[in-house]
Amino acid sequence: MATIAELVRANSVLRTAKKLVQDQVTLKFVPLDLKNIVFVSVTDASFAGQPNGGSQLGYATLMAERSILDGSARANLLDWGSKKIHRVVKSTLAAEAAAMSFGFDRSIFARAVYAEINGGRSTAWQKMSKDIPLAIQLADNAGHLPGNDIALGLATDCKSLFDLCNRPTSTPTEKRITLDLLDVREHLDRDDNVLARWIPTTAMLVDALTKHLADLTVLNDFFSTNQYSLREDPVLEVKREKMRADRKIKKKKDTVTTSS
């Protein structure tokens, strides 16, 4: 039996969906320089924001031009999702670490699929693939997994997680966080093609995938332009702030019209 709160939330989701259709917000794909690409995993988490203290993660896998690592660049959205973290996490850092680990796995897979489509499967990988899933880890460790020469960026708005990823000697109090980040940190340590980036919360692409009534400005801007940045971009921030201000003005006008 639905509660009043759940019905209010469902109506809110329906209004948002209708507005997206009215504004013609659609998923588009733009041409990229395939000789200079990078796969990007953008992850976010909401700690204890779900019923019964559950936590939610959101992720997006982008295929972009490599300049996205240092500024604004064209990008295409390949994979995205929102799911409950199926274990109890004790902190925001733990939730963000679980999200990064999940997103990293998805982006590694997307990169390998692209490389195989683009260049075929390597002989070494063909020989090892009979022993799936052990083959995936062995091939990756040996450098035979397709796409290992393509850069991969990991983006988070959690500064403590970013610091943890870039300081191999630091150890979190919660040991489960260390386990979640084992694969991520190993790649960051030994692979120059895997890079971590911190982005401000105001530029978080998947914020809307982790919580109710989130700010959709960044997501709508991406759908409109297919541009994103893994660095603080003043030009994009000014544009987004204007979009937020315009939305607030429109919301006030709609409220006045409705009450009249």
C-alpha positions as CSV (number, residue, x, y, z in Angstrom):
1,M,0.0,0.0,0.0
2,A,1.6,3.3,-1.1
3,T,1.9,6.1,1.4
4,I,1.1,9.7,0.8
5,A,4.8,10.5,0.7
6,E,5.5,7.9,-1.9
7,L,2.6,9.2,-4.1
8,V,4.0,12.7,-3.8
9,R,7.4,11.5,-4.8
10,A,6.0,9.5,-7.8
11,N,4.1,12.6,-9.0
12,S,7.4,14.6,-8.7
13,V,9.2,12.0,-10.8
14,L,6.4,12.1,-13.4
15,R,6.5,15.9,-13.7
16,T,10.2,15.8,-14.2
17,A,9.9,13.1,-16.9
18,K,7.3,15.1,-18.7
19,K,9.4,18.3,-18.5
20,L,12.4,16.4,-20.0
21,V,10.2,15.4,-22.9
22,Q,8.9,19.0,-23.4
23,D,12.5,20.4,-23.3
24,Q,13.6,17.7,-25.8
25,V,16.3,16.4,-23.5
26,T,17.6,13.4,-25.4
27,L,20.7,11.2,-25.4
28,K,22.9,12.2,-28.4
29,F,26.2,10.9,-29.7
30,V,28.8,13.3,-31.2
31,P,31.9,12.5,-33.3
32,L,35.1,12.0,-31.4
33,D,38.8,11.8,-32.3
34,L,39.2,8.0,-31.9
35,K,43.0,8.3,-32.0
36,N,42.8,10.4,-28.8
37,I,40.1,9.0,-26.5
38,V,39.7,8.2,-22.9
39,F,37.1,6.2,-21.0
40,V,35.8,8.0,-17.9
41,S,34.0,6.6,-14.8
42,V,32.0,9.3,-12.9
43,T,30.6,8.0,-9.6
44,D,28.7,9.4,-6.7
45,A,26.9,8.0,-3.6
46,S,24.3,9.0,-1.1
47,F,25.0,7.7,2.4
48,A,22.0,6.4,4.4
49,G,19.6,8.3,2.3
50,Q,17.3,5.4,1.5
51,P,14.7,3.6,3.6
52,N,16.1,1.6,6.5
53,G,19.4,3.4,6.3
54,G,20.3,2.1,2.9
55,S,22.9,3.9,0.7
56,Q,22.6,4.5,-3.1
57,L,25.3,4.7,-5.8
58,G,25.2,6.3,-9.2
59,Y,27.6,5.9,-12.0
60,A,28.2,6.9,-15.6
61,T,30.7,5.6,-18.1
62,L,31.8,8.2,-20.7
63,M,33.8,7.8,-23.9
64,A,35.5,11.2,-24.4
65,E,38.4,13.0,-26.0
66,R,41.5,12.9,-23.8
67,S,41.5,16.6,-23.1
68,I,38.6,16.0,-20.7
69,L,41.2,15.1,-18.1
70,D,42.4,18.7,-18.0
71,G,39.4,20.7,-19.2
72,S,36.2,20.7,-21.2
73,A,35.9,18.2,-24.0
74,R,33.3,16.3,-26.1
75,A,32.0,13.1,-24.6
76,N,29.4,10.4,-25.2
77,L,27.5,8.6,-22.5
78,L,27.8,4.8,-22.9
79,D,26.6,3.3,-19.7
80,W,24.9,4.6,-16.6
81,G,22.9,3.4,-13.6
82,S,21.7,3.8,-10.1
83,K,21.5,1.0,-7.5
84,K,21.4,0.3,-3.9
85,I,24.7,-0.6,-2.2
86,H,23.9,-4.2,-1.1
87,R,25.7,-4.0,2.2
88,V,25.7,-1.7,5.2
89,V,28.2,1.1,4.9
90,K,29.3,3.1,7.9
91,S,30.3,6.4,6.4
92,T,30.1,8.6,3.3
93,L,33.6,7.6,2.4
94,A,32.6,3.9,2.5
95,A,29.6,4.6,0.2
96,E,31.8,6.6,-2.2
97,A,34.4,3.9,-2.3
98,A,31.9,1.3,-3.1
99,A,30.5,3.5,-5.9
100,M,34.0,4.1,-7.4
101,S,34.8,0.4,-7.3
102,F,31.6,-0.5,-9.1
103,G,32.0,2.3,-11.7
104,F,35.7,1.3,-12.3
105,D,34.6,-2.2,-13.1
106,R,32.0,-1.0,-15.6
107,S,34.5,1.3,-17.3
108,I,37.2,-1.4,-17.6
109,F,34.6,-3.6,-19.2
110,A,33.5,-0.9,-21.6
111,R,37.1,-0.1,-22.6
112,A,37.8,-3.8,-23.3
113,V,34.7,-4.2,-25.4
114,Y,35.5,-1.1,-27.4
115,A,39.1,-2.2,-28.0
116,E,38.0,-5.7,-29.1
117,I,35.4,-4.2,-31.5
118,N,38.0,-1.8,-32.9
119,G,41.1,-4.0,-33.0
120,G,40.0,-7.6,-32.5
121,R,40.9,-10.0,-29.7
122,S,44.6,-10.5,-28.9
123,T,46.0,-14.0,-29.2
124,A,47.0,-14.1,-25.6
125,W,43.5,-13.1,-24.5
126,Q,42.0,-15.9,-26.8
127,K,44.2,-18.5,-25.1
128,M,43.3,-17.4,-21.6
129,S,39.6,-16.7,-22.2
130,K,38.7,-20.4,-21.6
131,D,39.3,-19.9,-17.9
132,I,36.8,-17.1,-17.4
133,P,36.6,-15.3,-14.9
134,L,40.2,-16.0,-13.7
135,A,41.3,-15.1,-17.2
136,I,40.1,-11.5,-16.9
137,Q,42.4,-10.9,-13.8
138,L,45.3,-12.8,-15.3
139,A,45.1,-11.0,-18.7
140,D,44.7,-7.6,-17.0
141,N,47.8,-8.2,-14.8
142,A,49.8,-9.4,-17.8
143,G,48.7,-6.3,-19.8
144,H,46.8,-8.4,-22.4
145,L,43.3,-7.2,-21.6
146,P,42.0,-5.3,-24.7
147,G,42.3,-1.5,-24.4
148,N,45.0,-1.3,-21.7
149,D,46.7,1.3,-23.8
150,I,43.6,3.6,-23.7
151,A,43.5,6.0,-20.8
152,L,40.9,5.7,-18.1
153,G,39.8,8.5,-15.8
154,L,38.0,8.1,-12.4
155,A,36.0,11.1,-11.2
156,T,34.6,11.7,-7.7
157,D,33.5,14.7,-5.8
158,C,34.6,13.1,-2.5
159,K,37.9,14.8,-1.6
160,S,38.8,12.2,1.1
161,L,38.3,9.4,-1.4
162,F,40.5,11.2,-4.0
163,D,43.2,11.7,-1.4
164,L,43.0,8.1,-0.4
165,C,43.4,6.9,-4.0
166,N,46.5,9.0,-4.5
167,R,48.2,8.2,-1.2
168,P,49.2,4.5,-1.3
169,T,50.5,4.6,2.3
170,S,47.3,6.0,3.8
171,T,44.9,3.5,5.4
172,P,41.3,4.2,6.3
173,T,39.8,3.2,9.6
174,E,37.2,1.0,7.9
175,K,39.1,-1.9,6.5
176,R,36.3,-2.7,4.1
177,I,37.1,0.5,2.2
178,T,40.6,-0.8,1.6
179,L,39.1,-4.0,0.1
180,D,36.8,-1.9,-2.1
181,L,39.6,0.2,-3.4
182,L,42.2,-2.6,-3.8
183,D,41.8,-3.0,-7.5
184,V,41.5,0.8,-8.1
185,R,44.6,1.6,-6.1
186,E,46.6,-1.1,-7.8
187,H,45.8,0.3,-11.2
188,L,46.6,3.8,-10.1
189,D,49.9,2.7,-8.7
190,R,51.2,0.6,-11.7
191,D,49.3,2.0,-14.7
192,D,50.0,5.5,-16.0
193,N,46.9,5.3,-18.1
194,V,44.6,5.2,-15.1
195,L,44.1,8.6,-13.5
196,A,41.9,9.9,-10.7
197,R,40.3,13.3,-10.7
198,W,38.4,15.3,-8.1
199,I,35.5,17.4,-9.3
200,P,33.4,19.9,-7.3
201,T,29.9,18.7,-6.2
202,T,28.4,21.5,-8.4
203,A,29.9,19.7,-11.4
204,M,28.9,16.2,-10.5
205,L,27.2,14.5,-13.5
206,V,25.5,11.7,-11.7
207,D,24.2,13.6,-8.6
208,A,20.6,13.0,-9.8
209,L,21.2,9.2,-9.8
210,T,21.8,9.1,-6.0
211,K,19.1,11.2,-4.4
212,H,15.5,12.5,-4.8
213,L,15.0,16.0,-6.1
214,A,18.7,16.5,-7.0
215,D,19.9,19.4,-9.1
216,L,19.6,18.3,-12.8
217,T,21.6,21.3,-14.1
218,V,24.8,19.5,-14.9
219,L,23.1,16.5,-16.4
220,N,20.8,18.6,-18.6
221,D,23.8,20.7,-19.7
222,F,25.6,17.5,-20.7
223,F,22.6,16.2,-22.7
224,S,22.4,19.6,-24.5
225,T,26.1,20.0,-25.3
226,N,27.9,16.6,-24.9
227,Q,30.6,18.6,-23.1
228,Y,32.1,17.6,-19.7
229,S,35.2,18.3,-17.7
230,L,37.1,16.5,-15.0
231,R,38.7,19.7,-13.9
232,E,37.0,22.8,-12.5
233,D,36.0,24.7,-15.5
234,P,35.1,28.4,-14.8
235,V,33.2,28.8,-18.1
236,L,31.0,25.8,-17.5
237,E,30.4,26.8,-13.9
238,V,29.2,30.3,-15.0
239,K,26.9,28.7,-17.6
240,R,25.5,26.3,-15.0
241,E,24.9,29.0,-12.4
242,K,22.9,30.9,-15.0
243,M,20.9,27.8,-15.8
244,R,20.2,27.3,-12.0
245,A,19.1,31.0,-11.6
246,D,16.9,30.8,-14.7
247,R,15.3,27.7,-13.4
248,K,14.6,29.2,-10.0
249,I,12.9,32.3,-11.6
250,K,10.8,30.0,-13.8
251,K,9.8,27.9,-10.8
252,K,8.6,31.0,-8.9
253,K,6.6,32.2,-11.9
254,D,5.0,28.7,-12.3
255,T,4.1,28.8,-8.5
256,V,2.5,32.2,-8.8
257,T,0.6,31.1,-11.9
258,T,-0.6,28.0,-10.2
259,S,-1.7,29.8,-7.0
260,S,-3.6,32.4,-9.1
